[in-house]
């Protein structure tokens, strides 16, 4: 959510692997500054509240319970 205009670089159903760029951070919608809401869902559950599959990023510590809520993670340069 809040990607830059046309910043989604993959489509629904696209297979991705570690290291793929999937989107470009921005502040579209009701956002006053660039940030990202990142949710990985399983199946067809596209309605709020989203139920995320646990994930981590290559520039964060591995956490089997997913990213820590309320924690700021610095984005890598692109």
LUMLUMDREN-2810 file (N, C-alpha, C; in Angstrom, 1 decimal):
<atoms>
<atom><aa>X</aa><ch>A</ch><at>N</at><xx>0.8</xx><yy>-1.2</yy><zz>0.0</zz></atom>
<atom><aa>X</aa><ch>A</ch><at>CA</at><xx>0.0</xx><yy>0.0</yy><zz>0.0</zz></atom>
<atom><aa>X</aa><ch>A</ch><at>C</at><xx>0.9</xx><yy>1.2</yy><zz>0.0</zz></atom>
<atom><aa>X</aa><ch>A</ch><at>N</at><xx>0.4</xx><yy>2.3</yy><zz>-0.6</zz></atom>
<atom><aa>X</aa><ch>A</ch><at>CA</at><xx>1.1</xx><yy>3.6</yy><zz>-0.7</zz></atom>
<atom><aa>X</aa><ch>A</ch><at>C</at><xx>2.3</xx><yy>3.6</yy><zz>-1.6</zz></atom>
<atom><aa>X</aa><ch>A</ch><at>N</at><xx>2.4</xx><yy>2.7</yy><zz>-2.5</zz></atom>
<atom><aa>X</aa><ch>A</ch><at>CA</at><xx>3.5</xx><yy>2.7</yy><zz>-3.5</zz></atom>
<atom><aa>X</aa><ch>A</ch><at>C</at><xx>3.5</xx><yy>3.9</yy><zz>-4.3</zz></atom>
<atom><aa>X</aa><ch>A</ch><at>N</at><xx>4.6</xx><yy>4.2</yy><zz>-5.0</zz></atom>
<atom><aa>X</aa><ch>A</ch><at>CA</at><xx>4.6</xx><yy>5.3</yy><zz>-5.9</zz></atom>
<atom><aa>X</aa><ch>A</ch><at>C</at><xx>3.6</xx><yy>5.0</yy><zz>-7.1</zz></atom>
<atom><aa>X</aa><ch>A</ch><at>N</at><xx>3.2</xx><yy>6.0</yy><zz>-7.8</zz></atom>
<atom><aa>X</aa><ch>A</ch><at>CA</at><xx>2.3</xx><yy>5.8</yy><zz>-8.9</zz></atom>
<atom><aa>X</aa><ch>A</ch><at>C</at><xx>2.9</xx><yy>4.8</yy><zz>-9.9</zz></atom>
<atom><aa>X</aa><ch>A</ch><at>N</at><xx>2.1</xx><yy>3.8</yy><zz>-10.3</zz></atom>
<atom><aa>X</aa><ch>A</ch><at>CA</at><xx>2.6</xx><yy>2.7</yy><zz>-11.1</zz></atom>
<atom><aa>X</aa><ch>A</ch><at>C</at><xx>3.8</xx><yy>2.0</yy><zz>-10.5</zz></atom>
<atom><aa>X</aa><ch>A</ch><at>N</at><xx>3.9</xx><yy>2.0</yy><zz>-9.2</zz></atom>
<atom><aa>X</aa><ch>A</ch><at>CA</at><xx>5.0</xx><yy>1.4</yy><zz>-8.5</zz></atom>
<atom><aa>X</aa><ch>A</ch><at>C</at><xx>5.0</xx><yy>-0.1</yy><zz>-8.2</zz></atom>
<atom><aa>X</aa><ch>A</ch><at>N</at><xx>3.8</xx><yy>-0.7</yy><zz>-8.5</zz></atom>
<atom><aa>X</aa><ch>A</ch><at>CA</at><xx>3.7</xx><yy>-2.2</yy><zz>-8.3</zz></atom>
<atom><aa>X</aa><ch>A</ch><at>C</at><xx>4.4</xx><yy>-2.8</yy><zz>-9.5</zz></atom>
<atom><aa>X</aa><ch>A</ch><at>N</at><xx>5.4</xx><yy>-3.6</yy><zz>-9.3</zz></atom>
<atom><aa>X</aa><ch>A</ch><at>CA</at><xx>6.2</xx><yy>-4.2</yy><zz>-10.4</zz></atom>
<atom><aa>X</aa><ch>A</ch><at>C</at><xx>5.9</xx><yy>-5.6</yy><zz>-10.7</zz></atom>
<atom><aa>X</aa><ch>A</ch><at>N</at><xx>4.9</xx><yy>-6.2</yy><zz>-9.9</zz></atom>
<atom><aa>X</aa><ch>A</ch><at>CA</at><xx>4.5</xx><yy>-7.6</yy><zz>-10.2</zz></atom>
<atom><aa>X</aa><ch>A</ch><at>C</at><xx>2.9</xx><yy>-7.5</yy><zz>-10.2</zz></atom>
<atom><aa>X</aa><ch>A</ch><at>N</at><xx>2.3</xx><yy>-8.5</yy><zz>-10.8</zz></atom>
<atom><aa>X</aa><ch>A</ch><at>CA</at><xx>0.9</xx><yy>-8.7</yy><zz>-10.8</zz></atom>
<atom><aa>X</aa><ch>A</ch><at>C</at><xx>0.5</xx><yy>-9.8</yy><zz>-9.9</zz></atom>
<atom><aa>X</aa><ch>A</ch><at>N</at><xx>-0.8</xx><yy>-9.9</yy><zz>-9.5</zz></atom>
<atom><aa>X</aa><ch>A</ch><at>CA</at><xx>-1.3</xx><yy>-11.0</yy><zz>-8.8</zz></atom>
<atom><aa>X</aa><ch>A</ch><at>C</at><xx>-1.0</xx><yy>-12.3</yy><zz>-9.5</zz></atom>
<atom><aa>X</aa><ch>A</ch><at>N</at><xx>-0.5</xx><yy>-13.2</yy><zz>-8.8</zz></atom>
<atom><aa>X</aa><ch>A</ch><at>CA</at><xx>-0.1</xx><yy>-14.5</yy><zz>-9.4</zz></atom>
<atom><aa>X</aa><ch>A</ch><at>C</at><xx>1.3</xx><yy>-14.6</yy><zz>-9.9</zz></atom>
<atom><aa>X</aa><ch>A</ch><at>N</at><xx>2.0</xx><yy>-13.5</yy><zz>-10.0</zz></atom>
<atom><aa>X</aa><ch>A</ch><at>CA</at><xx>3.4</xx><yy>-13.5</yy><zz>-10.4</zz></atom>
<atom><aa>X</aa><ch>A</ch><at>C</at><xx>4.3</xx><yy>-14.3</yy><zz>-9.4</zz></atom>
<atom><aa>X</aa><ch>A</ch><at>N</at><xx>5.1</xx><yy>-15.2</yy><zz>-9.8</zz></atom>
<atom><aa>X</aa><ch>A</ch><at>CA</at><xx>6.0</xx><yy>-15.9</yy><zz>-8.9</zz></atom>
<atom><aa>X</aa><ch>A</ch><at>C</at><xx>7.2</xx><yy>-15.0</yy><zz>-8.7</zz></atom>
<atom><aa>X</aa><ch>A</ch><at>N</at><xx>7.6</xx><yy>-14.8</yy><zz>-7.4</zz></atom>
<atom><aa>X</aa><ch>A</ch><at>CA</at><xx>8.7</xx><yy>-14.0</yy><zz>-7.1</zz></atom>
<atom><aa>X</aa><ch>A</ch><at>C</at><xx>9.7</xx><yy>-14.9</yy><zz>-6.3</zz></atom>
<atom><aa>X</aa><ch>A</ch><at>N</at><xx>10.9</xx><yy>-14.5</yy><zz>-6.3</zz></atom>
<atom><aa>X</aa><ch>A</ch><at>CA</at><xx>12.0</xx><yy>-15.2</yy><zz>-5.5</zz></atom>
<atom><aa>X</aa><ch>A</ch><at>C</at><xx>12.8</xx><yy>-14.2</yy><zz>-4.7</zz></atom>
<atom><aa>X</aa><ch>A</ch><at>N</at><xx>13.5</xx><yy>-14.6</yy><zz>-3.8</zz></atom>
<atom><aa>X</aa><ch>A</ch><at>CA</at><xx>14.3</xx><yy>-13.8</yy><zz>-2.9</zz></atom>
<atom><aa>X</aa><ch>A</ch><at>C</at><xx>15.2</xx><yy>-12.8</yy><zz>-3.8</zz></atom>
<atom><aa>X</aa><ch>A</ch><at>N</at><xx>15.1</xx><yy>-11.6</yy><zz>-3.5</zz></atom>
<atom><aa>X</aa><ch>A</ch><at>CA</at><xx>15.9</xx><yy>-10.6</yy><zz>-4.2</zz></atom>
<atom><aa>X</aa><ch>A</ch><at>C</at><xx>15.1</xx><yy>-9.8</yy><zz>-5.3</zz></atom>
<atom><aa>X</aa><ch>A</ch><at>N</at><xx>14.0</xx><yy>-10.3</yy><zz>-5.7</zz></atom>
<atom><aa>X</aa><ch>A</ch><at>CA</at><xx>13.2</xx><yy>-9.6</yy><zz>-6.7</zz></atom>
<atom><aa>X</aa><ch>A</ch><at>C</at><xx>12.7</xx><yy>-8.3</yy><zz>-6.2</zz></atom>
<atom><aa>X</aa><ch>A</ch><at>N</at><xx>12.7</xx><yy>-7.3</yy><zz>-7.0</zz></atom>
<atom><aa>X</aa><ch>A</ch><at>CA</at><xx>12.0</xx><yy>-6.0</yy><zz>-6.6</zz></atom>
<atom><aa>X</aa><ch>A</ch><at>C</at><xx>10.6</xx><yy>-6.2</yy><zz>-7.0</zz></atom>
<atom><aa>X</aa><ch>A</ch><at>N</at><xx>9.7</xx><yy>-5.9</yy><zz>-6.0</zz></atom>
<atom><aa>X</aa><ch>A</ch><at>CA</at><xx>8.3</xx><yy>-6.1</yy><zz>-6.2</zz></atom>
<atom><aa>X</aa><ch>A</ch><at>C</at><xx>7.5</xx><yy>-4.8</yy><zz>-6.3</zz></atom>
<atom><aa>X</aa><ch>A</ch><at>N</at><xx>8.1</xx><yy>-3.7</yy><zz>-5.8</zz></atom>
<atom><aa>X</aa><ch>A</ch><at>CA</at><xx>7.4</xx><yy>-2.4</yy><zz>-5.8</zz></atom>
<atom><aa>X</aa><ch>A</ch><at>C</at><xx>8.3</xx><yy>-1.3</yy><zz>-5.4</zz></atom>
<atom><aa>X</aa><ch>A</ch><at>N</at><xx>7.9</xx><yy>-0.1</yy><zz>-5.7</zz></atom>
<atom><aa>X</aa><ch>A</ch><at>CA</at><xx>8.6</xx><yy>1.1</yy><zz>-5.4</zz></atom>
<atom><aa>X</aa><ch>A</ch><at>C</at><xx>7.9</xx><yy>1.9</yy><zz>-4.3</zz></atom>
<atom><aa>X</aa><ch>A</ch><at>N</at><xx>8.5</xx><yy>2.2</yy><zz>-3.2</zz></atom>
<atom><aa>X</aa><ch>A</ch><at>CA</at><xx>7.9</xx><yy>2.9</yy><zz>-2.1</zz></atom>
<atom><aa>X</aa><ch>A</ch><at>C</at><xx>7.5</xx><yy>4.3</yy><zz>-2.5</zz></atom>
<atom><aa>X</aa><ch>A</ch><at>N</at><xx>6.4</xx><yy>4.8</yy><zz>-1.9</zz></atom>
<atom><aa>X</aa><ch>A</ch><at>CA</at><xx>5.9</xx><yy>6.1</yy><zz>-2.2</zz></atom>
<atom><aa>X</aa><ch>A</ch><at>C</at><xx>4.9</xx><yy>6.6</yy><zz>-1.2</zz></atom>
<atom><aa>X</aa><ch>A</ch><at>N</at><xx>4.0</xx><yy>7.5</yy><zz>-1.5</zz></atom>
<atom><aa>X</aa><ch>A</ch><at>CA</at><xx>3.0</xx><yy>8.0</yy><zz>-0.6</zz></atom>
<atom><aa>X</aa><ch>A</ch><at>C</at><xx>1.7</xx><yy>8.4</yy><zz>-1.2</zz></atom>
<atom><aa>X</aa><ch>A</ch><at>N</at><xx>1.2</xx><yy>7.5</yy><zz>-2.1</zz></atom>
<atom><aa>X</aa><ch>A</ch><at>CA</at><xx>-0.1</xx><yy>7.7</yy><zz>-2.7</zz></atom>
<atom><aa>X</aa><ch>A</ch><at>C</at><xx>-1.2</xx><yy>7.4</yy><zz>-1.7</zz></atom>
<atom><aa>X</aa><ch>A</ch><at>N</at><xx>-2.4</xx><yy>7.9</yy><zz>-2.0</zz></atom>
<atom><aa>X</aa><ch>A</ch><at>CA</at><xx>-3.5</xx><yy>7.8</yy><zz>-1.1</zz></atom>
<atom><aa>X</aa><ch>A</ch><at>C</at><xx>-3.4</xx><yy>8.8</yy><zz>0.0</zz></atom>
<atom><aa>X</aa><ch>A</ch><at>N</at><xx>-3.9</xx><yy>8.4</yy><zz>1.2</zz></atom>
<atom><aa>X</aa><ch>A</ch><at>CA</at><xx>-3.9</xx><yy>9.3</yy><zz>2.3</zz></atom>
<atom><aa>X</aa><ch>A</ch><at>C</at><xx>-2.7</xx><yy>9.1</yy><zz>3.2</zz></atom>
<atom><aa>X</aa><ch>A</ch><at>N</at><xx>-1.5</xx><yy>9.4</yy><zz>2.6</zz></atom>
<atom><aa>X</aa><ch>A</ch><at>CA</at><xx>-0.2</xx><yy>9.3</yy><zz>3.2</zz></atom>
<atom><aa>X</aa><ch>A</ch><at>C</at><xx>0.5</xx><yy>10.6</yy><zz>3.1</zz></atom>
<atom><aa>X</aa><ch>A</ch><at>N</at><xx>1.0</xx><yy>11.1</yy><zz>4.2</zz></atom>
<atom><aa>X</aa><ch>A</ch><at>CA</at><xx>1.8</xx><yy>12.4</yy><zz>4.1</zz></atom>
<atom><aa>X</aa><ch>A</ch><at>C</at><xx>3.3</xx><yy>12.2</yy><zz>3.9</zz></atom>
<atom><aa>X</aa><ch>A</ch><at>N</at><xx>3.8</xx><yy>11.0</yy><zz>3.9</zz></atom>
<atom><aa>X</aa><ch>A</ch><at>CA</at><xx>5.2</xx><yy>10.8</yy><zz>3.7</zz></atom>
<atom><aa>X</aa><ch>A</ch><at>C</at><xx>5.4</xx><yy>9.3</yy><zz>3.2</zz></atom>
<atom><aa>X</aa><ch>A</ch><at>N</at><xx>6.5</xx><yy>9.1</yy><zz>2.5</zz></atom>
<atom><aa>X</aa><ch>A</ch><at>CA</at><xx>6.7</xx><yy>7.7</yy><zz>2.0</zz></atom>
<atom><aa>X</aa><ch>A</ch><at>C</at><xx>6.8</xx><yy>6.7</yy><zz>3.1</zz></atom>
<atom><aa>X</aa><ch>A</ch><at>N</at><xx>6.0</xx><yy>5.7</yy><zz>3.0</zz></atom>
<atom><aa>X</aa><ch>A</ch><at>CA</at><xx>6.1</xx><yy>4.5</yy><zz>3.9</zz></atom>
<atom><aa>X</aa><ch>A</ch><at>C</at><xx>5.3</xx><yy>3.3</yy><zz>3.2</zz></atom>
<atom><aa>X</aa><ch>A</ch><at>N</at><xx>5.4</xx><yy>2.2</yy><zz>3.9</zz></atom>
<atom><aa>X</aa><ch>A</ch><at>CA</at><xx>4.9</xx><yy>1.0</yy><zz>3.3</zz></atom>
<atom><aa>X</aa><ch>A</ch><at>C</at><xx>4.1</xx><yy>0.2</yy><zz>4.3</zz></atom>
<atom><aa>X</aa><ch>A</ch><at>N</at><xx>2.9</xx><yy>-0.3</yy><zz>3.9</zz></atom>
<atom><aa>X</aa><ch>A</ch><at>CA</at><xx>2.2</xx><yy>-1.3</yy><zz>4.6</zz></atom>
<atom><aa>X</aa><ch>A</ch><at>C</at><xx>2.4</xx><yy>-2.6</yy><zz>3.8</zz></atom>
<atom><aa>X</aa><ch>A</ch><at>N</at><xx>3.0</xx><yy>-3.6</yy><zz>4.4</zz></atom>
<atom><aa>X</aa><ch>A</ch><at>CA</at><xx>3.4</xx><yy>-4.8</yy><zz>3.7</zz></atom>
<atom><aa>X</aa><ch>A</ch><at>C</at><xx>2.7</xx><yy>-6.0</yy><zz>4.3</zz></atom>
<atom><aa>X</aa><ch>A</ch><at>N</at><xx>1.8</xx><yy>-6.7</yy><zz>3.5</zz></atom>
<atom><aa>X</aa><ch>A</ch><at>CA</at><xx>1.1</xx><yy>-7.8</yy><zz>3.9</zz></atom>
<atom><aa>X</aa><ch>A</ch><at>C</at><xx>1.2</xx><yy>-8.9</yy><zz>2.9</zz></atom>
<atom><aa>X</aa><ch>A</ch><at>N</at><xx>1.5</xx><yy>-10.1</yy><zz>3.3</zz></atom>
<atom><aa>X</aa><ch>A</ch><at>CA</at><xx>1.5</xx><yy>-11.3</yy><zz>2.5</zz></atom>
<atom><aa>X</aa><ch>A</ch><at>C</at><xx>0.3</xx><yy>-12.1</yy><zz>2.9</zz></atom>
<atom><aa>X</aa><ch>A</ch><at>N</at><xx>-0.6</xx><yy>-12.4</yy><zz>1.9</zz></atom>
<atom><aa>X</aa><ch>A</ch><at>CA</at><xx>-1.8</xx><yy>-13.2</yy><zz>2.3</zz></atom>
<atom><aa>X</aa><ch>A</ch><at>C</at><xx>-1.7</xx><yy>-14.5</yy><zz>1.5</zz></atom>
<atom><aa>X</aa><ch>A</ch><at>N</at><xx>-2.5</xx><yy>-15.4</yy><zz>2.1</zz></atom>
<atom><aa>X</aa><ch>A</ch><at>CA</at><xx>-2.6</xx><yy>-16.7</yy><zz>1.5</zz></atom>
<atom><aa>X</aa><ch>A</ch><at>C</at><xx>-4.0</xx><yy>-16.9</yy><zz>0.9</zz></atom>
<atom><aa>X</aa><ch>A</ch><at>N</at><xx>-4.1</xx><yy>-17.1</yy><zz>-0.4</zz></atom>
<atom><aa>X</aa><ch>A</ch><at>CA</at><xx>-5.3</xx><yy>-17.4</yy><zz>-1.0</zz></atom>
<atom><aa>X</aa><ch>A</ch><at>C</at><xx>-6.1</xx><yy>-16.1</yy><zz>-1.5</zz></atom>
<atom><aa>X</aa><ch>A</ch><at>N</at><xx>-7.3</xx><yy>-16.1</yy><zz>-1.3</zz></atom>
<atom><aa>X</aa><ch>A</ch><at>CA</at><xx>-8.2</xx><yy>-15.0</yy><zz>-1.8</zz></atom>
<atom><aa>X</aa><ch>A</ch><at>C</at><xx>-8.7</xx><yy>-14.0</yy><zz>-0.8</zz></atom>
<atom><aa>X</aa><ch>A</ch><at>N</at><xx>-8.0</xx><yy>-13.9</yy><zz>0.4</zz></atom>
<atom><aa>X</aa><ch>A</ch><at>CA</at><xx>-8.5</xx><yy>-13.1</yy><zz>1.5</zz></atom>
<atom><aa>X</aa><ch>A</ch><at>C</at><xx>-8.0</xx><yy>-11.6</yy><zz>1.3</zz></atom>
<atom><aa>X</aa><ch>A</ch><at>N</at><xx>-8.7</xx><yy>-10.8</yy><zz>0.5</zz></atom>
<atom><aa>X</aa><ch>A</ch><at>CA</at><xx>-8.3</xx><yy>-9.4</yy><zz>0.2</zz></atom>
<atom><aa>X</aa><ch>A</ch><at>C</at><xx>-9.0</xx><yy>-8.4</yy><zz>1.0</zz></atom>
<atom><aa>X</aa><ch>A</ch><at>N</at><xx>-9.8</xx><yy>-8.8</yy><zz>2.0</zz></atom>
<atom><aa>X</aa><ch>A</ch><at>CA</at><xx>-10.6</xx><yy>-7.8</yy><zz>2.8</zz></atom>
<atom><aa>X</aa><ch>A</ch><at>C</at><xx>-10.0</xx><yy>-7.5</yy><zz>4.1</zz></atom>
<atom><aa>X</aa><ch>A</ch><at>N</at><xx>-10.2</xx><yy>-6.3</yy><zz>4.6</zz></atom>
<atom><aa>X</aa><ch>A</ch><at>CA</at><xx>-9.7</xx><yy>-5.9</yy><zz>5.9</zz></atom>
<atom><aa>X</aa><ch>A</ch><at>C</at><xx>-10.5</xx><yy>-6.7</yy><zz>7.0</zz></atom>
<atom><aa>X</aa><ch>A</ch><at>N</at><xx>-9.9</xx><yy>-7.1</yy><zz>8.1</zz></atom>
<atom><aa>X</aa><ch>A</ch><at>CA</at><xx>-8.5</xx><yy>-7.0</yy><zz>8.4</zz></atom>
<atom><aa>X</aa><ch>A</ch><at>C</at><xx>-7.7</xx><yy>-8.1</yy><zz>7.7</zz></atom>
<atom><aa>X</aa><ch>A</ch><at>N</at><xx>-6.6</xx><yy>-7.7</yy><zz>7.1</zz></atom>
<atom><aa>X</aa><ch>A</ch><at>CA</at><xx>-5.7</xx><yy>-8.7</yy><zz>6.4</zz></atom>
<atom><aa>X</aa><ch>A</ch><at>C</at><xx>-5.1</xx><yy>-9.6</yy><zz>7.4</zz></atom>
<atom><aa>X</aa><ch>A</ch><at>N</at><xx>-4.9</xx><yy>-10.9</yy><zz>7.1</zz></atom>
<atom><aa>X</aa><ch>A</ch><at>CA</at><xx>-4.2</xx><yy>-11.8</yy><zz>7.9</zz></atom>
<atom><aa>X</aa><ch>A</ch><at>C</at><xx>-2.9</xx><yy>-12.2</yy><zz>7.2</zz></atom>
<atom><aa>X</aa><ch>A</ch><at>N</at><xx>-1.8</xx><yy>-11.7</yy><zz>7.7</zz></atom>
<atom><aa>X</aa><ch>A</ch><at>CA</at><xx>-0.5</xx><yy>-11.8</yy><zz>7.0</zz></atom>
<atom><aa>X</aa><ch>A</ch><at>C</at><xx>0.2</xx><yy>-13.1</yy><zz>7.4</zz></atom>
<atom><aa>X</aa><ch>A</ch><at>N</at><xx>0.8</xx><yy>-13.7</yy><zz>6.3</zz></atom>
<atom><aa>X</aa><ch>A</ch><at>CA</at><xx>1.7</xx><yy>-14.8</yy><zz>6.5</zz></atom>
<atom><aa>X</aa><ch>A</ch><at>C</at><xx>3.0</xx><yy>-14.2</yy><zz>7.1</zz></atom>
<atom><aa>X</aa><ch>A</ch><at>N</at><xx>3.7</xx><yy>-14.9</yy><zz>8.1</zz></atom>
<atom><aa>X</aa><ch>A</ch><at>CA</at><xx>4.9</xx><yy>-14.3</yy><zz>8.7</zz></atom>
<atom><aa>X</aa><ch>A</ch><at>C</at><xx>6.0</xx><yy>-14.2</yy><zz>7.6</zz></atom>
<atom><aa>X</aa><ch>A</ch><at>N</at><xx>6.6</xx><yy>-13.0</yy><zz>7.6</zz></atom>
<atom><aa>X</aa><ch>A</ch><at>CA</at><xx>7.7</xx><yy>-12.7</yy><zz>6.6</zz></atom>
<atom><aa>X</aa><ch>A</ch><at>C</at><xx>8.8</xx><yy>-11.9</yy><zz>7.3</zz></atom>
<atom><aa>X</aa><ch>A</ch><at>N</at><xx>10.0</xx><yy>-12.0</yy><zz>6.7</zz></atom>
<atom><aa>X</aa><ch>A</ch><at>CA</at><xx>11.1</xx><yy>-11.1</yy><zz>7.0</zz></atom>
<atom><aa>X</aa><ch>A</ch><at>C</at><xx>11.7</xx><yy>-10.6</yy><zz>5.7</zz></atom>
<atom><aa>X</aa><ch>A</ch><at>N</at><xx>12.6</xx><yy>-9.6</yy><zz>5.8</zz></atom>
<atom><aa>X</aa><ch>A</ch><at>CA</at><xx>13.3</xx><yy>-9.1</yy><zz>4.7</zz></atom>
<atom><aa>X</aa><ch>A</ch><at>C</at><xx>14.8</xx><yy>-9.4</yy><zz>4.8</zz></atom>
<atom><aa>X</aa><ch>A</ch><at>N</at><xx>15.5</xx><yy>-9.3</yy><zz>3.7</zz></atom>
<atom><aa>X</aa><ch>A</ch><at>CA</at><xx>16.9</xx><yy>-9.6</yy><zz>3.7</zz></atom>
<atom><aa>X</aa><ch>A</ch><at>C</at><xx>17.7</xx><yy>-8.6</yy><zz>4.6</zz></atom>
<atom><aa>X</aa><ch>A</ch><at>N</at><xx>17.2</xx><yy>-7.4</yy><zz>4.8</zz></atom>
<atom><aa>X</aa><ch>A</ch><at>CA</at><xx>17.9</xx><yy>-6.5</yy><zz>5.6</zz></atom>
<atom><aa>X</aa><ch>A</ch><at>C</at><xx>17.4</xx><yy>-6.4</yy><zz>7.0</zz></atom>
<atom><aa>X</aa><ch>A</ch><at>N</at><xx>16.7</xx><yy>-7.4</yy><zz>7.5</zz></atom>
<atom><aa>X</aa><ch>A</ch><at>CA</at><xx>16.2</xx><yy>-7.4</yy><zz>8.9</zz></atom>
<atom><aa>X</aa><ch>A</ch><at>C</at><xx>16.6</xx><yy>-8.7</yy><zz>9.5</zz></atom>
<atom><aa>X</aa><ch>A</ch><at>N</at><xx>16.5</xx><yy>-8.8</yy><zz>10.8</zz></atom>
<atom><aa>X</aa><ch>A</ch><at>CA</at><xx>16.8</xx><yy>-10.0</yy><zz>11.5</zz></atom>
<atom><aa>X</aa><ch>A</ch><at>C</at><xx>15.7</xx><yy>-11.0</yy><zz>11.3</zz></atom>
<atom><aa>X</aa><ch>A</ch><at>N</at><xx>16.1</xx><yy>-12.3</yy><zz>11.1</zz></atom>
<atom><aa>X</aa><ch>A</ch><at>CA</at><xx>15.1</xx><yy>-13.3</yy><zz>10.9</zz></atom>
<atom><aa>X</aa><ch>A</ch><at>C</at><xx>14.2</xx><yy>-13.4</yy><zz>12.2</zz></atom>
<atom><aa>X</aa><ch>A</ch><at>N</at><xx>12.9</xx><yy>-13.5</yy><zz>12.0</zz></atom>
<atom><aa>X</aa><ch>A</ch><at>CA</at><xx>12.0</xx><yy>-13.5</yy><zz>13.0</zz></atom>
<atom><aa>X</aa><ch>A</ch><at>C</at><xx>10.9</xx><yy>-14.5</yy><zz>12.6</zz></atom>
<atom><aa>X</aa><ch>A</ch><at>N</at><xx>10.8</xx><yy>-15.6</yy><zz>13.2</zz></atom>
<atom><aa>X</aa><ch>A</ch><at>CA</at><xx>9.8</xx><yy>-16.6</yy><zz>12.8</zz></atom>
<atom><aa>X</aa><ch>A</ch><at>C</at><xx>8.4</xx><yy>-16.2</yy><zz>12.9</zz></atom>
<atom><aa>X</aa><ch>A</ch><at>N</at><xx>8.2</xx><yy>-15.1</yy><zz>13.8</zz></atom>
<atom><aa>X</aa><ch>A</ch><at>CA</at><xx>6.8</xx><yy>-14.6</yy><zz>14.0</zz></atom>
<atom><aa>X</aa><ch>A</ch><at>C</at><xx>6.5</xx><yy>-13.4</yy><zz>13.1</zz></atom>
<atom><aa>X</aa><ch>A</ch><at>N</at><xx>7.3</xx><yy>-13.1</yy><zz>12.1</zz></atom>
<atom><aa>X</aa><ch>A</ch><at>CA</at><xx>7.2</xx><yy>-12.0</yy><zz>11.2</zz></atom>
<atom><aa>X</aa><ch>A</ch><at>C</at><xx>7.9</xx><yy>-10.8</yy><zz>11.7</zz></atom>
<atom><aa>X</aa><ch>A</ch><at>N</at><xx>7.7</xx><yy>-9.7</yy><zz>11.0</zz></atom>
<atom><aa>X</aa><ch>A</ch><at>CA</at><xx>8.3</xx><yy>-8.4</yy><zz>11.4</zz></atom>
<atom><aa>X</aa><ch>A</ch><at>C</at><xx>7.6</xx><yy>-7.9</yy><zz>12.6</zz></atom>
<atom><aa>X</aa><ch>A</ch><at>N</at><xx>8.3</xx><yy>-7.2</yy><zz>13.5</zz></atom>
<atom><aa>X</aa><ch>A</ch><at>CA</at><xx>7.8</xx><yy>-6.8</yy><zz>14.8</zz></atom>
<atom><aa>X</aa><ch>A</ch><at>C</at><xx>6.9</xx><yy>-5.5</yy><zz>14.6</zz></atom>
<atom><aa>X</aa><ch>A</ch><at>N</at><xx>5.7</xx><yy>-5.6</yy><zz>15.0</zz></atom>
<atom><aa>X</aa><ch>A</ch><at>CA</at><xx>4.7</xx><yy>-4.5</yy><zz>15.0</zz></atom>
<atom><aa>X</aa><ch>A</ch><at>C</at><xx>5.3</xx><yy>-3.3</yy><zz>15.6</zz></atom>
<atom><aa>X</aa><ch>A</ch><at>N</at><xx>5.1</xx><yy>-2.1</yy><zz>15.0</zz></atom>
<atom><aa>X</aa><ch>A</ch><at>CA</at><xx>5.6</xx><yy>-0.8</yy><zz>15.5</zz></atom>
<atom><aa>X</aa><ch>A</ch><at>C</at><xx>7.1</xx><yy>-0.6</yy><zz>15.4</zz></atom>
<atom><aa>X</aa><ch>A</ch><at>N</at><xx>7.8</xx><yy>-1.5</yy><zz>14.7</zz></atom>
<atom><aa>X</aa><ch>A</ch><at>CA</at><xx>9.2</xx><yy>-1.3</yy><zz>14.5</zz></atom>
<atom><aa>X</aa><ch>A</ch><at>C</at><xx>9.5</xx><yy>-0.6</yy><zz>13.2</zz></atom>
<atom><aa>X</aa><ch>A</ch><at>N</at><xx>10.4</xx><yy>0.3</yy><zz>13.1</zz></atom>
<atom><aa>X</aa><ch>A</ch><at>CA</at><xx>10.8</xx><yy>0.9</yy><zz>11.9</zz></atom>
<atom><aa>X</aa><ch>A</ch><at>C</at><xx>11.9</xx><yy>0.1</yy><zz>11.2</zz></atom>
<atom><aa>X</aa><ch>A</ch><at>N</at><xx>11.7</xx><yy>-0.3</yy><zz>10.0</zz></atom>
<atom><aa>X</aa><ch>A</ch><at>CA</at><xx>12.7</xx><yy>-1.0</yy><zz>9.2</zz></atom>
<atom><aa>X</aa><ch>A</ch><at>C</at><xx>13.2</xx><yy>-0.1</yy><zz>8.1</zz></atom>
<atom><aa>X</aa><ch>A</ch><at>N</at><xx>14.5</xx><yy>0.2</yy><zz>8.0</zz></atom>
<atom><aa>X</aa><ch>A</ch><at>CA</at><xx>15.1</xx><yy>1.1</yy><zz>6.9</zz></atom>
<atom><aa>X</aa><ch>A</ch><at>C</at><xx>15.1</xx><yy>0.3</yy><zz>5.6</zz></atom>
<atom><aa>X</aa><ch>A</ch><at>N</at><xx>14.6</xx><yy>1.0</yy><zz>4.6</zz></atom>
<atom><aa>X</aa><ch>A</ch><at>CA</at><xx>14.5</xx><yy>0.4</yy><zz>3.2</zz></atom>
<atom><aa>X</aa><ch>A</ch><at>C</at><xx>15.9</xx><yy>0.5</yy><zz>2.6</zz></atom>
<atom><aa>X</aa><ch>A</ch><at>N</at><xx>16.2</xx><yy>-0.5</yy><zz>1.8</zz></atom>
<atom><aa>X</aa><ch>A</ch><at>CA</at><xx>17.5</xx><yy>-0.5</yy><zz>1.0</zz></atom>
<atom><aa>X</aa><ch>A</ch><at>C</at><xx>17.3</xx><yy>0.6</yy><zz>-0.1</zz></atom>
<atom><aa>X</aa><ch>A</ch><at>N</at><xx>18.4</xx><yy>1.2</yy><zz>-0.5</zz></atom>
<atom><aa>X</aa><ch>A</ch><at>CA</at><xx>18.4</xx><yy>2.1</yy><zz>-1.7</zz></atom>
<atom><aa>X</aa><ch>A</ch><at>C</at><xx>18.1</xx><yy>1.3</yy><zz>-2.9</zz></atom>
<atom><aa>X</aa><ch>A</ch><at>N</at><xx>17.4</xx><yy>1.9</yy><zz>-3.9</zz></atom>
<atom><aa>X</aa><ch>A</ch><at>CA</at><xx>17.1</xx><yy>1.3</yy><zz>-5.2</zz></atom>
<atom><aa>X</aa><ch>A</ch><at>C</at><xx>17.6</xx><yy>2.2</yy><zz>-6.3</zz></atom>
</atoms>
